[in-house]
Structure formats: C-alpha cells, structure tokens
C-alpha cells in the first residue's frame, strides 16, 4: 500500500502532506501528470434491471489531468487542465455480437472526425475550496460534445466534510448532501431541486398524470487517505399512474479511476487566474458548466405536408373507431409541435371537409404558439359554414393538457367579437371556464388573462338579462369552479326558476368538500325541504345528494330520512335508494346514516317500503390495490312514469386523486299532457323539453336539446328516425407528459408519455304513445392508444425504448319504461363490449450515420365484455325486452 501511495503521489488528496495548508476539496500535487481512465454508460429498460433486456451504450477514454496554477495566497484556489484521449464507443450489452451497431466502426466514423477532435481538446477548471468557480473551453464547439466534457469536469467538484449545500454543475444549481466516512465520501444530489432551463410539461390531473423519480449518488473512494476512484450513478424512472405497464427507467453511470502518475509541467506563476488562462491559450472562453440544450439534426426528414399525407388515410371518418387512428393522431401532433405557422396553415387550407375536423383536433392539441396562430387564422367565427370545425377546435381547447395564458387570451378576444352561431358563442364561454380551472390548478390564477376571464364569468352572470345568457355563464362557472362564485350559485339555486335552479345546483355539486361549508348546506337544506319556495324534484334531489356527500351532520341526515314518505311517490323511492346506495357502497356518509337509523322514528317499515321505479346505484367497473373505476346511475321518474332525469357517471380514482371521466345526463319535463297524466307538485307549468348534457374528463360540454316546446316535440315525434344525437365526437389528447433531462454524464435524455382517444358519445330518447313506452339510450365508443418513450442522445448515437398499449371498446346504457300501469315496468341495462388489448415494446440503438439495431415484442389479449348490475325491482321486464348473452366478469380498463 505504501508503494501504491508513492506511485499515485497524492492524486486528488484529502490529507496530502506535500500540500500547504488545509484543503476543503480535491487537491492536486504540483508538477505531476495524472493518468486516469474514464467511462460513462447508459442503460434503458422498463425498470426490471436485466442487462439482456436493456439498450444503451458506453463512452470510454483515457484522461490526463494537470495542475496548471495554484494561488500563492491560498492552496484551495486551483486551475486544472482535463484532457480526454483515446475515446471509444461500444455496447454495454456485450451479447449483441454481430448485431452491434458499432461492429467494424472506429471512433472517428462513429463520432465523426470534427466531433472527436473537439472532444479531445482540453478544458480548464477553476476550483476554489473544491467548488467550480469557472469552466473554460473553446467557443463554437458542438454543444453535445461540450456537455460530455462538462459531465467529466463536474466529477472534480466535491468537499471532504459532511453537510448540505448548493452546488452548480452540469445538472444545474442543485441541493447536495455530503456524507464523509473514513474510506469514502458520498455525495447525494437532489435532482428534483436542480434549477436548469429545460422544456417540459405534464397533465395536471394525477389520474392522467405520470409519476417520475430521480436519484443521483456519487461515491469518492478513499484508500490510505487518498481518493483513488469516483463512481457516480444516476437513475430516472417513470410510470403512468393509471396504467403501470407504461413505465421506463434510465440508468446512467460514470467511473473515473486513477491508474498512474508521472512527471508533469511545472506550475505557472502569477496571482491572477485570468492571466494564466490567457497564457495557456487566448482562445479559451469562460462558459457555463451547466449543461446546454441541443437538438439533433434530422437528415432527409419528411416535411410536415409529407407526414400529413401518410397520416390522413388513418383519420378518415370510417377509421376513427380503430386505435390505429389514435396512434397516427399522437404521432402527427409531435410533428406539428416543430412546425411553423405557415406550414400548418398550408395543410389546413388544402384539406377536404371529411378529414378537416380530425386535422383541427390535431392542430389544436399541439398547443404551440404557431399551431394556435394558424388555427385562429384559419377559422372564421363570423361564418356559419364551419360550425363543426369551430366546435371541434373549442372542445380540443377545453381538453388541453397544458393550456397557457396565450390560449385563454385568444378565446377571450374571440368571445368579444361577433359570431354566426349563438351555440358557438356559448361554447366559447363554457371552454373559457374550463381553461380558467386548469390554469388555476397550475398556480396561474393571478395571470392577467385569468383575472379578466373571472370578471367576465362572474360579471356576466350578475348582469345577464336573458335566460340563455344566465345558463351560459352558469355552465362556464360549472367548469371554472371559482370559490368566489359560490354565493352567486346559491342565489340562482334557491331563487332561480326550473332549469336555471337545477344548473346552479349541479354546479355546486362539482365543488370540493372543503367549499361546501355549513352556510352552503343551510341553503341546500332550504331548497330540499322547500322552506321558502317549491322546487322541482331534480333540484331537490341534487341538493340532498350534495348534503349527503359533504360531511352531513346528524340532524341533516335525520331530517332527510324523516322526509321520506312525505315526498311525491317517485321522489320517495329515489331518496330511499340513494340512502341505501350510501350504505351498500360504504360512502363517507354511511357511518352517520347508520347512527341516525338507530332511531326507530327514522328507520321503520313504513318509511323503507315505499314503492316506485326511481333508483340510485353505484358499482365498480374495475378495482385494484392502487386504483378503482366506478360507475353510478341514478334515474328519477315523474309520478306518471315519464323519465325526468337519468344520470350516468364514471369516475376513476388513484390514491386521493380522482377524475370525472364522463357524465351523461338525459332530462325531460312537461310530457305528462301527452298521456293525460297529472304533473307532480311544482312542475305543473313546465314546458315540454328533453335534452342531454355531458361532462367529459372534468370538462362540462354544451348541452344538446332533443326538443323544446310542445310543437317541436310533435314535429320530431312525427319525423323521428330513431337515430341518436351526438354529444361529442372527435380525437382527444388525454395524456401529455414530456420531460427533457440533462444527465450528469453530459448526455441528453427525454421521457415522453402521450395518450389519446377517438370518442363518440351519443344519446337518444324515444317516446311511444301507442305502446305507452319510453326508451333512453346512451352509447359511448372509444378507441384508445397510449405510448411511452425514453431516449438518450449523444448527438452521434441514440438509444431508445418505446412502450405502447391500445384498445377499442364501447359502453352502452339502455333504459326502457312501460307506463301503462303503476308501478310501471322498468328495464335498465349497462354493457361493456369485449376489448382487444395490444401491447408493443420497441427497443433500439441508432448511429447518426443511419446504422441501427431494433428489437420488437408484441402481446395481445382479449378483455371480456361485462354486464354491470343496476338497481331495479322489475327485472322480469328485461327478459322480455332483452335476451342478452351471459355476461363475463369485467377485467382490464375502460
């Protein structure tokens, strides 16, 4: 060991006797040349840690290190020169054999001669107390090559004592913790604390989001008081929260070892480091040691127009039910994100009307300044010839994964202009509300455009004179969920008439439990118990549901239970099944309900034996240890057997996060005159109306009207084709996560997850006087594709891993009512179609010269269809109306 110490002559010494004074970081001896070996390697896999399943590469070299200058006034002020030599690139996985992309190629061919020359040019590092003061290199060298040298230089920054501090290195300005031991010093870098400019975005809702984790540990090995090696390992892993098969991991390692020392150049004399650097080479420039961003140039890449020509055939209307359409949609969005406004406008203006709606979906979903400028220039809101395109644009804005102030400002500007269609004007305001919520979730509530939008919504609601405007602003507030809007919602809920009151109440239903205070519940109790005025059943039952779902008090639950038996027939039955559903599904209010039910006055046969066909039922679509998908269906009938409201909801939960995936509500009123029936209390003067409203992925859409008024009803009954009315149809970018990572080795990495779907939600309501029967139908068709990818790029070699999952499925709900007798016969069915599930994994390594290695694996399975249980007491009717095949157990996801 003494011989080794003499040989190494105190390389990177922590206790060197030949160095004057005390050093707090690495210190080199005078007049010595240090010979080291260096390697950095990167591996990509799905987190399983098997080398044979990984892709990646290793860059290795010899390294010469020389101490050029030491400040005569302080030993801890040093200038060192670092030179890489004999650079080589190879596979980490040696089993690649003949398939190796490096086989038969020498470093100049792999890296390119000019890059290799730049990589082997020395850099200077100015260290004070072991920390980097300045990094010197040559200007105009390729950024990717400079980053590799930055990654090596950053290993020379350390301290010998324990403690936590901030350091600036290739990763940025980062919080680091040192742990000093007798035989080693460990440096732990908190990568999530690093301040560095890199592009990236993610979806705010955790259900649709991605969880990523990063670690960095560097170990300085010490032997007989000498640092003899540096070992660094950095990992980045991600997984999609709702589908954990979409996952990947990057492992990046660096290794620096001392081999020998020999006589080196003498120290340069002088007190100013600037003069020393100029004497070494006047071409040296001080550059940031923080890694710089670069983009690999694409050679012979197709233009945007060429990409579109290969994509458009998959986006024909007849192909939208296939996952391939969604896959093409996601891929084209990536090309749009690098396109200019002029390129995008060119393909928009050249496309025909069949494919144009899908192109508008893609352009809007790209969410870049150029794509927004192009689509706003292309669409003319003063023309009624492009209503469908305007609507598709607006809904794509509402579903935007990471909207910015520019988008909101654009919609506010459009709203202040003129419109050819009032429906489009209403949709603009509704989507403004959705954008306000998303921006506020990302701490953007104080942005000027958000403040202006809030004033527009709240001020518009207060000043609205027309019922249509009131409904529009209420729908916008239902999306925005502004806390300051709650007093207005309470006002309209209690004092508003019919649809206005109901809409205000359903808006309150969407607020988090923290906003449903005792004061809010006082108003809701007055509505339910009709203390000040008579309300429609739909309003009263919604008020009761809000109370029961938001920490109800003992007396609130007791009063609701005591009201059962005093309500109109079908409302009695609805409230009874609502309470039973709370108990059966173990909802948060179930404990309080059970306490109240111990009182005989609340829990007796007379109260719990009320007949009727209205119902409320909640069940699971899927349930796993970390997530759940639920459905709920509540149906409320009038006393004459005509549907008043059906409400189908699907929620997804992951931990404490939830997503309102979909809601389809069909409402009808004022139809009793058709069968000479008596309307229920408070509903004697309602106009004939039927319509449908939908929430999709937490965004309230503009409601659709089936008919409005008696004459419109009769006209549509006589001319009815039975065809469903579409509520929403299009391509949606649902999941959108992108991270650009600066690895401490100098390599650039990217993590991306995109998920999209083609969706078609339609509904219909059929009414037959002859058969005294009504039928409602809600059908959802979905094609889904999700892709995840990780890449590591050095500019001359690139490795990547791509994982994708895709499926097509459908969900249908049908409710049939025969009201020729009482209690009337009801059949409700909800079925999910069988779904093919396809999973694909692609791994590759590719040289910039074009040579590559690709490995693909594919797995296919079939998720069986399911019939979901629904609460119904007249189930015998379903045997007459339907003769379904035996349903299999649900598995997989919707």
Number of C-alpha atoms within 10 A of each C-alpha: 8 7 8 12 15 10 14 21 22 26 26 23 22 22 19 19 11 12 17 10 11 15 21 17 20 23 28 26 20 20 17 22 22 25 18 20 18 20 21 25 21 25 25 29 24 22 16 10 13 11 15 12 14 24 25 29 21 18 18 20 19 18 24 18 22 23 25 24 24 26 17 13 8 14 18 23 20 24 26 19 18 20 19 23 19 11 19 17 20 20 21 18 17 10 11 14 11 9 11 17 20 22 12 8 12 14 15 14 14 20 24 14 12 11 18 20 14 18 23 18 15 19 22 25 26 20 23 21 21 20 22 21 17 17 22 20 23 19 13 8 15 15 18 24 21 23 27 22 26 28 24 23 24 22 20 20 19 23 22 22 13 14 12 14 11 15 19 21 23 28 26 22 16 20 18 21 19 21 16 16 13 10 13 20 22 22 23 19 24 16 22 12 14 19 14 17 14 12 10 14 13 19 21 18 17 19 23 25 20 25 13 17 12 16 15 20 18 21 18 22 19 19 14 14 17 21 24 22 21 21 18 21 19 21 19 22 20 24 21 23 20 19 15 12 15 23 26 24 25 29 21 23 22 23 20 23 18 19 15 15 19 12 10 15 12 14 16 17 14 13 13 12 18 10 12 17 20 12 12 12 10 12 12 18 17 14 14 17 25 23 29 20 15 14 10 12 9 8 9 6 9 11 12 18 13 11 15 17 12 11 18 18 14 20 24 15 14 10 14 23 22 21 25 19 27 27 25 19 29 25 15 21 21 14 15 24 16 13 17 16 18 13 16 22 19 14 17 19 10 9 13 10 12 11 15 20 26 25 27 24 23 25 26 28 31 24 21 21 14 20 26 21 19 21 19 17 11 15 16 16 21 13 13 13 11 15 18 14 19 23 20 22 24 23 26 25 26 29 23 24 25 19 20 20 15 14 21 23 17 15 21 19 10 16 18 9 11 12 17 15 13 11 15 20 19 21 24 26 27 28 27 30 30 28 29 30 21 24 21 15 12 13 9 17 16 11 15 12 21 23 13 15 22 22 12 17 23 19 12 16 22 12 10 15 10 9 11 13 15 20 19 24 23 29 28 32 31 27 28 28 20 18 11 10 18 19 12 15 25 22 14 20 28 24 15 16 13 17 16 20 25 23 23 26 28 21 23 24 19 14 19 11 13 8 13 19 12 14 12 17 21 12 16 26 20 15 27 24 18 14 11 10 12 15 25 21 25 21 23 23 21 20 25 21 17 23 27 24 16 20 18 18 15 12 11 20 23 20 14 19 21 14 15 21 18 10 14 15 20 25 26 22 25 25 24 23 20 22 19 18 20 20 17 13 13 11 12 15 19 19 13 19 22 13 12 20 16 10 11 9 12 20 16 11 9 10 18 17 12 15 15 24 27 30 25 25 21 21 17 17 23 16 16 8 7 10 18 18 20 17 19 18 22 20 23 26 25 26 25 22 27 25 25 20 22 21 18 22 19 23 19 24 19 18 12 8 12 18 18 18 19 21 22 24 21 27 21 22 21 20 24 20 11 11 13 9 14 13 18 17 13 13 18 12 9 16 14 19 18 23 20 25 18 24 21 19 19 20 25 26 21 25 18 18 15 20 18 15 14 16 11 13 18 13 11 13 16 8 9 12 9 11 11 17 17 16 20 20 19 18 30 28 24 21 25 25 22 19 17 18 22 24 26 29 29 27 23 24 20 17 24 20 25 25 23 23 29 26 19 19 23 21 25 20 24 16 17 11 11 6 10 15 19 19 19 19 19 24 19 20 20 21 25 26 26 26 24 24 23 28 22 26 22 22 20 18 22 22 25 25 28 22 23 22 23 24 25 22 22 20 19 18 18 17 19 21 22 20 19 15 10 13 16 17 22 25 24 24 20 19 18 21 19 19 21 14 18 17 19 15 19 15 23 19 23 19 20 19 13 10 12 17 15 14 12 12 10 12 10 12 11 13 19 16 21 19 20 18 14 19 20 18 15 15 15 12 16 17 10 9 12 11 8 11 7 9 14 13 12 20 16 13 16 20
